[in-house]
Amino acid sequence: MYKIKEYLTTVLRSWKFIALCGFGLAFILLALNFKKPSLYKADLNFMLNEEEGASLGGITAILGQFGLGGAASESNLDKIMELSKTRIIAQSALFTKTDFEGRTDFLANHLIAKLDENEQWKDKGLFGFGKDDELSLDDFRFSHDSFPSFTILENKALKKLHMHMVGKDYSGGAFSSDYSELSSIMKFSVTTPDPALSISIVNQLFDKLSDFYIGKSAEKQQKDFDLIKTKYDSITSALDATMYAISKFEDRHQGLVRKQDAYQLKKLKTEEFKLGTMLAEVEKQYQITQLTLESKDAYIQAIDKPLLPLKPVNKGKIYYFLLGGLLGGIFSITYVLIKKMFADIMA
């Protein structure tokens, strides 16, 4: 008990040193984080409409009877997560023109402007060293969205934006995606220095991914529909021509008596019956494939979209000041106690 009081007294006598260390580290952490901008995270939740896919099971089975389509493929959540981080989705979203802060421009340029304000866009290098190449992105802005005709400088800017969004090795970027294995609910998140910009980008990413995924999912149904429609139109035209030939034949051969004329008429009517039967079967296929194609339109559904206002996700300046003071106090007290223990041992 005496030793505890002795150590406590030593700590109290060193209050000036402890306070100096606490305030010193507090101001250091505050200075290091003083210029860090506030970051705003926009979350968007969505799901695959699995009930829609289940309702198509019967249609797919009927299509199989006609040799079209096959078993309905199961939704691959990992595939959607990987697709969301590809450059084709990012550039489709970022090169959408949006009105932001009174200026209509690509989302890519709005994002670059915010990064430029916070000194996160310009090439960093000490006296020119450490840069990947001599192409400078200082004051760079995109002027068009014709990707095949991009210059090397524009490609570099595009790749840098994509890297900023998804991060190195697809982690730690401004964009993240995840899903719940229990509920299969998926989530997109975008973090930028501006809340409205975060919301605009995450909404565009969802829209572009949804369009891309639905388009690819419905590609097979579209091919089936186009094939059947071609058959349907061809049979309809042939049937109309045959019916017209029968009418024309009967008009010219009223009260026919020759067997060869009767044979010709019978042949035309047989062709009419055959084409009519074929048209009825193709009509079923046509209606089924059309329904299947139309049912793909609402396959991905948003659940919750982000709304203003958004709260900053990073810590404020007061937090770093208090953290510095706490750490400085702990370190200085530890130093005083260790110094006291060492002095007692030497004594």
Secondary structure, DSSP 4 states (H G I P E B T S, - for coil): -HHHHHHHHHHHHTHHHHHHHHHHHHHHHHHHHTTPPP-EEEEEEEEE-HHHHHHTHHHHHHHHHTT---SPPPP-HHHHHHHHTSHHHHHHHHTSEEEETTEEEEHHHHHHHHHHHTT-SSPP-BTTBT-SSS---TT-------GGG--HHHHHHHHHHHHHHH-GGG-SSSEEEEE-TTT--EEEEEEESSHHHHHHHHHHHHHHHHHHHHHHHTHHHHHHHHHHHHHHHHHHHHHHHHHHHHHHHHHHSTT---HHHHHHHHHHHHHHHHHHHHHHHHHHHHHHHHHHHHTTTTSEEEEE---S---B-S--HHHHHHHHHHHHHHHHHHHHHHHHHHHHHH-
